[in-house]
Each structure stands twice: as C-alpha cells, then as structure tokens.
C-alpha cells in the first residue's frame, strides 16, 4: 500500500507490498490527491518495501511523472530492488525519473549506477 510523508519541498510516498493491478488504483489516487493539494517540488516514490511490481507499477510511475511535469515538479524513484530496477530500465521508465538508493542509517541519498 502507501504511506505519505510531507516535508518542506517534497512529498514521499513509501510504497509497500505488491504493486499490481489490484492495488495500483488506490495508491495512484492517494498520491495524486496529495500531489494536487501540495504541489511539492519533488515527489519521491520509495520502493524500499515493494515485493513485486507488474506493468501497473510502470503505469503508476508514468502517470506521476506526467502529473509532476504539469506543474514543474520532479519525480524521483528511491530504493528499487535489483529486479524492479531491471524492469524500470527495460521499460524505459528509468528515463522519467532520477533513481536513487538511500542509506537509511545515514539518511543520505546516493545515485546508484547499474553494474550489469
């Protein structure tokens, strides 16, 4: 599902569980409502707790990218698993947002490059 965290200048959506057609609509509506209400400069989709993602997840990212583009915001994807990162790369979705791995212990954001 999704847990939202609002901070100055950014909105983080902490996604968890399976991101599939059964859950994507509710997640999408929750995120969109908050984004339209706050218009944050940065929207972060944190995949740290996502265990599975199908094409509905790609659609979720694409739609949030369009939404943030409408008002000049940016979209970031944080902490995708190696499998999800591969799906993002193959689908071209990785070109819609910056992908980062964050270190929970340090609280720092780090760009992560693909090493395949």
C-alpha positions, -999 to +999 in steps of 0.1 A: +000+000+000+012+036+005+022+058+034+028+095+027+053+118+043+051+155+037+082+176+042+091+211+031+097+209-006+090+172-011+064+145-007+075+109-002+052+080-010+065+049+008+051+020-012+049-015+003+038-049-007+027-058-042+024-031-068+000-047-092-034-040-108-052-049-076-035-021-056-023+004-082-056+024-084-059+031-047-022+040-045-024+063-075-055+081-061-038+086-027-006+100-042-024+122-068-047+138-042-017+147-020+003+160-050-025+181-063-031+195-028+005+203-020+023+207-054+056+197-040+088+205-060+099+169-056+078+137-054+096+106-042+082+071-048+101+049-023+102+013-034+121+000-003+092-022+008+078-033-026+080-070-030+065-073-065+057-049-094+040-056-127+031-032-156+007-014-133+037-001-114+052+012-146+019+030-153+019+044-118+054+059-124+044+072-158+013+089-146+031+105-116+058+117-140+032+134-162+015+149-131+047+164-117+056+177-152+023+196-154+033+220-126+071+219-129+079+194-102+103+164-105+098+127-097+124+105-080+123+068-075+141+056-044+154+021-033+141-002-061+152-038-057+176-051-084+146-069-101+125-037-101+154-016-113+158-040-142+121-037-151+124+001-150+155+000-173+139-024-198+107-005-200+125+029-203+107+041-172+141+049-157+143+079-181+113+096-164+128+100-130+161+100-111+167+066-095+185+066-061+193+043-034+192+059+000+210+048+031+185+046+060+213+045+086+229+077+072+198+093+058+218+102+027+207+099-009+231+084-033+228+079-070+232+043-080+246+032-113+237+000-130+265-026-129+254-054-152 
